[in-house]
Amino acid sequence: MNVKSKKATEFINHQEILDTLEYAEENKNSRELLRQILDKAHEGKGLSHREAAVLLECELEEYNKEIEELARQLKEKLYGKRIVLFAPLYLSNFCVNGCVYCPYHAKNENIKRKKLSQEEIRQEVIALQDMGHKRLVLETGEDPAHNPIEYILESIETIYGIKHKNGAIRRVNINIAATSIENYKKLKNASIGTYILFQETYNRDAYLKLHPTGPKHDYNYHTEAIDRAMEAGIDDVGIGVLLGLHTYKYDIAGLLMHAEHLEAVFGVGPHTISVPRICFENAISDDVFAKIVAVIRIAVPYTGMIISTRESEESRARVLALGVSQISGGSSTSIGGYAKIEAENTAQFEMSDKRPLSEIVKWLLGLGYVPSFCTACYREGRSGDRFMKMVKKGQIANICQANSLITLKEYLKDYADEAVQSIGNAVISKELEGISGNFRVKAEAYLRKIGGGERDLYI
């Protein structure tokens, strides 16, 4: 493995992954090694992909309990009780790729093809704003004819320009196909938030079989895309695998190697790691899924973790405690699904958690979390290495917690019923006690201003 190489097959080295999995299998119940790894993990500075693989393989109950408890501690210490909420916005399901697991694949004649016009995007965004959303992730199939970069850029401009009642989308993240440095620069100039690209699987042979046709078939171009995005100036990037496409042990090793590569080359790892899963040939159980989340949290403690509405309410509750810091809510995976614009038979996948955003907020409050609609760090330039430095210094407990309470207050005033307002205001009062010094003074002042009708205040 050459962690600083720009070649995909060198920073994601197949033989190194095989050697790592063999090492983990041989040492999975070595109490001496497990103790060394966990002692290092307790320092909160992360683990190597090989150390993480040993924890993932561990079968000893007392150590597995410690892994879970440590993940809880690190999540609480670094991210507190805030859970960032967002929604995906699907623009188009036209696609030229042949991904065998995706309904959008080019040869699927059973799905209805739809691309939103700018007016339809406006309708979708207003519907999302009326729910209370402030942060979106744009999703689209790969089709240079129907979904060129110009369409994406125009859509971003449209979204940022819509102000409806007290609604506004303050951060647009992008999950689109691998593209060129030139196009990533255009996205950067359009003021996107995080650029997200899932690897699906890091195993090259499996990847090629799963993506037999289309531009996505090029393993190297796809795997090196995050590098191109960062070279173009996008310093908040998100990576992930689709658990179930290949063996999870291989893919988690590859995922962590990718994070190590980004840290080594650019001085900052991924802003987020996503862990969607699919019932495919290598489907994993809830217990394995929970352990994966815990191990990732320990291995890359400063990185945000995301789960989608693929997961059930029960599964989401379990992994929120173990490391997840962002979830989607009130989501639709259909084209035009929020404003009911010809949404039938256009979905990418079936959701398990179909609750509206209002119920998600109430549920999170009931679990003791702080639903957050904050977008302050990106707008204040606290992205990339600047954000990571802030997290490592423990400042997130003050800055991000304060901003989460301010945005929660906004949501309560504009969108919540009386019962949820009562619960939410009690949570705000309680959580304010944990914010220190001037941050608390500012937070209290901004909360009063929100109550008086002002909006979009942040530290």
Secondary structure, 3 states (H helix, E strand, C coil): CCCCCCCHHHHCCHHHHHHHHHHHHHHCCCHHHHHHHHHHHCCCCCCCHHHHHHHHHCCCHHHHHHHHHHHHHHHHHHHCCEEEEEEEEEEECCCCCCCCCCCCCCCCCCCCCCECCHHHHHHHHHHHHHHCCCEEEEEECCCCCCCCHHHHHHHHHHHHCCEECCEECCEEEEECCCCCHHHHHHHHHCCCCCEECCCECCCHHHHHHHCCCCHHHCHHHHHCHHHHHHHCCCCCEEEEECECCCCHHHHHHHHHHHHHHHHHHHCCCCCEEECCECCCCCCCCHHHHHHHHHHHHHHCCCCEEEECCCCCHHHHHHHHHHCCCEEECCCCCCCCCCCCCCCCCCCCCCCCCCCCHHHHHHHHHHCCCEEECCCHHHHCCCCHHHHHHHHHCCCHHHHHHHHHHHHHHHHHHHHCCHHHHHHHHHHHHHHHCCCCHHHHHHHHHHHHHHHCCCCCCCC
